Amino acid sequence: MLQGLELTEWFAAGSPLESCLDGFAPRAGQAEMAQAIADAISAGEDLIVEAGTGTGKTLAYLVPALLSGHRVILSTGTKTLQDQLFHRDLPTVSDALGRPAKTVLLKGRGNYLCLHRLATARQADLSGDDAAALAIVAQWSLKTRSGDIVEVEGLSEDSPIWPRVTSNQENCLGAQCDFYDQCHVVAARQAALSAQVVVVNHHLLLADLLLKEEGFGELLPGCDAVIIDEAH
């Protein structure tokens, strides 16, 4: 409960959400879904929800997740939805609730600039489009804080420059890397350890489960609840 409101009152007429969210309208199904999610988080139980188009599923799970005070992992089906949830939906709902929360966006290592591989690529004899693309990445590398390559404008997702400046499990040098203290992947994972909400995608979530199952470590921090959006 916050500001004297029960959970379902956040979804009723006159809710503070009404003035903060465009198109907000009371929906009985949305309130019911939110309460079921809140109860499942509180009890540590499993819950499967099927809700039709227009129910407002994102809001129905974000509100109880943020109000719970628990550590929650939110998983989406695509990186595009992941970015939308982190950059738009979460800040909007958090502000509307008056409940600031530390949130972290976490992706697989191939989505982050590798400073070691960037330095190696800059020593290579590139020309034409590859050289131009590398120049764009190099300039961006001086100002990015996250290292998330989605920030780079003017380069397509399938640009041949990306495999040259990102790492994978096979070519990552780990703690032996000269740039380890500046590594964007390490920084993102460390930030996730102290976050209330960590936003991932299904690929990373399942990769983490596989590593844990096989006893080879983990990619994601521990949490109290996992909410899987569009689990089907």
VENSULCOR-V936510 format. One record per pair of residues at least 24 apart in sequence whose ideal C-beta (glycine too) atoms are under 10 Angstrom apart, sorted by the first residue. I is the first residue (numbers start at 1). J is the second residue. Records with the same first field share a line. If there is no record, write none. Layout:
I->J ; J
This chain:
1->67
2->63 ; 66 ; 67 ; 97 ; 98 ; 99
3->97 ; 98 ; 99
5->67 ; 97
6->35
7->31 ; 34 ; 35 ; 37 ; 38 ; 39 ; 63 ; 64 ; 67 ; 68
8->32 ; 34 ; 35 ; 38
10->34 ; 59 ; 63 ; 64 ; 67 ; 93 ; 96 ; 97
11->35 ; 56 ; 59 ; 60 ; 63
15->63 ; 96
16->96 ; 97 ; 98
17->59 ; 63 ; 92 ; 93 ; 96 ; 97
18->96
19->96
20->92 ; 93 ; 95 ; 96 ; 97 ; 98
21->56 ; 59 ; 89 ; 92 ; 93 ; 96
22->92
23->56
24->56 ; 59 ; 96
25->54 ; 56
27->51 ; 54 ; 55 ; 56 ; 59 ; 60
28->55
29->54 ; 55 ; 56 ; 57 ; 60
30->54 ; 55 ; 56 ; 57 ; 58 ; 59 ; 60 ; 63
31->56 ; 60 ; 63
32->60
33->57 ; 59 ; 60 ; 61 ; 64
34->59 ; 60 ; 61 ; 62 ; 63 ; 64 ; 65 ; 67
35->60 ; 64
36->60 ; 61 ; 64
37->61 ; 62 ; 63 ; 64 ; 65 ; 68 ; 225 ; 227
38->63 ; 64 ; 65 ; 67 ; 68
39->64
40->64 ; 225 ; 227
41->65 ; 67 ; 68 ; 69 ; 70 ; 72 ; 224 ; 225 ; 227
42->68 ; 70 ; 224 ; 225
44->70 ; 224 ; 225
45->225
46->226
47->225 ; 227
48->228 ; 231 ; 232
49->227 ; 231
50->231 ; 232
57->229 ; 230
58->84 ; 85 ; 88 ; 89 ; 90 ; 93 ; 229
59->89 ; 92 ; 93 ; 96
61->225 ; 227 ; 228 ; 229
62->89 ; 90 ; 92 ; 93 ; 94 ; 96 ; 97 ; 197 ; 227 ; 229
63->93 ; 94 ; 96 ; 97 ; 99
64->225 ; 227
65->90 ; 93 ; 101 ; 196 ; 197 ; 224 ; 225 ; 227
66->90 ; 93 ; 94 ; 96 ; 97 ; 99 ; 100 ; 101 ; 103 ; 196 ; 197
67->97 ; 99 ; 101
68->99 ; 196 ; 224 ; 225
69->99 ; 101 ; 196 ; 224
70->196 ; 197 ; 223 ; 224 ; 225
71->102 ; 192 ; 193 ; 194 ; 195 ; 196 ; 197 ; 198 ; 221 ; 222 ; 223 ; 224 ; 225
72->101 ; 103 ; 195 ; 196 ; 197 ; 198 ; 199 ; 223 ; 224 ; 225 ; 226 ; 227
73->106 ; 192 ; 195 ; 197 ; 198 ; 199 ; 200 ; 204 ; 205 ; 208 ; 220 ; 221 ; 222 ; 223 ; 224 ; 225 ; 226 ; 227 ; 228
74->103 ; 197 ; 198 ; 199 ; 200 ; 201 ; 205 ; 223 ; 225 ; 226 ; 227 ; 228 ; 229
75->198 ; 199 ; 200 ; 201 ; 202 ; 203 ; 204 ; 205 ; 206 ; 208 ; 220 ; 226 ; 227 ; 228 ; 229 ; 230 ; 231
76->199 ; 200 ; 201 ; 202 ; 205 ; 227 ; 228 ; 229 ; 230
77->201 ; 202 ; 203 ; 228 ; 229 ; 230 ; 231 ; 232
78->201 ; 202 ; 203 ; 230
79->105 ; 107 ; 108 ; 111 ; 148 ; 150 ; 157 ; 200 ; 201 ; 203 ; 204
80->150 ; 201
81->199 ; 201 ; 202 ; 229 ; 230
82->106 ; 107 ; 111 ; 150 ; 199 ; 200 ; 201 ; 202 ; 203 ; 204 ; 229
83->107 ; 148 ; 150 ; 199 ; 201
84->199
85->197 ; 199 ; 201 ; 229
86->197 ; 198 ; 199 ; 200
87->150 ; 199
89->199
90->197 ; 199
94->196 ; 197
99->196
100->196
101->195 ; 196 ; 197
102->191 ; 192 ; 194 ; 195 ; 196 ; 197 ; 198
103->191 ; 192 ; 195 ; 196 ; 197 ; 198 ; 199
104->146 ; 188 ; 189 ; 190 ; 191 ; 192 ; 193 ; 194 ; 195 ; 196 ; 197 ; 198 ; 199 ; 200 ; 221
105->146 ; 148 ; 150 ; 188 ; 191 ; 192 ; 195 ; 197 ; 198 ; 199 ; 200 ; 201
106->185 ; 188 ; 189 ; 191 ; 192 ; 195 ; 198 ; 199 ; 200 ; 201 ; 204 ; 205 ; 208 ; 219 ; 220 ; 221
107->146 ; 148 ; 149 ; 150 ; 185 ; 188 ; 199 ; 200 ; 201 ; 203 ; 204
108->166 ; 168 ; 169 ; 185 ; 200 ; 201 ; 203 ; 204 ; 207 ; 219
109->166 ; 167 ; 168 ; 169 ; 172 ; 183 ; 184 ; 185 ; 186 ; 188 ; 189 ; 204 ; 219
110->149 ; 162 ; 163 ; 166 ; 167 ; 168 ; 169 ; 185
111->146 ; 147 ; 148 ; 149 ; 150 ; 162 ; 166 ; 184 ; 185 ; 188 ; 201 ; 204
112->144 ; 146 ; 147 ; 148 ; 149 ; 150 ; 165 ; 166 ; 167 ; 183 ; 184 ; 185 ; 186 ; 187 ; 188
113->137 ; 138 ; 140 ; 141 ; 144 ; 146 ; 147 ; 148 ; 149 ; 151 ; 152 ; 162 ; 165 ; 166 ; 167 ; 183 ; 184 ; 185
114->147 ; 164 ; 165 ; 166 ; 167 ; 168 ; 171 ; 172 ; 173 ; 177 ; 179 ; 183 ; 184 ; 185
115->141 ; 147 ; 165 ; 167 ; 177 ; 178 ; 179 ; 180 ; 182 ; 183 ; 184
116->165 ; 167 ; 171 ; 172 ; 173 ; 176 ; 177 ; 178 ; 179 ; 180 ; 182 ; 183
117->163 ; 164 ; 165 ; 166 ; 167 ; 168 ; 171 ; 172 ; 173 ; 177 ; 179
118->161 ; 164 ; 165 ; 166 ; 179
119->165 ; 178 ; 179
120->164 ; 165 ; 171
121->161 ; 163 ; 164 ; 165
122->164 ; 165
124->164
126->160 ; 161 ; 164
129->159 ; 160 ; 161
130->159 ; 160 ; 161 ; 164
131->161
132->161
133->159 ; 160 ; 161 ; 162 ; 164 ; 165
134->159 ; 161 ; 164 ; 165
135->161
136->161
137->161 ; 162 ; 164 ; 165 ; 166
138->165
141->165 ; 184
144->184
145->184 ; 187
146->184 ; 187 ; 188 ; 191
147->182 ; 183 ; 184 ; 185 ; 187 ; 188
148->184 ; 188
149->184
169->207
185->219
189->218 ; 219 ; 220 ; 221
190->221
191->221
192->219 ; 220 ; 221 ; 223
193->220 ; 221 ; 222
194->221
195->221 ; 223
196->223 ; 224
197->223 ; 227
198->223 ; 226
199->229
200->226 ; 228
201->229
202->228 ; 229 ; 230 ; 231
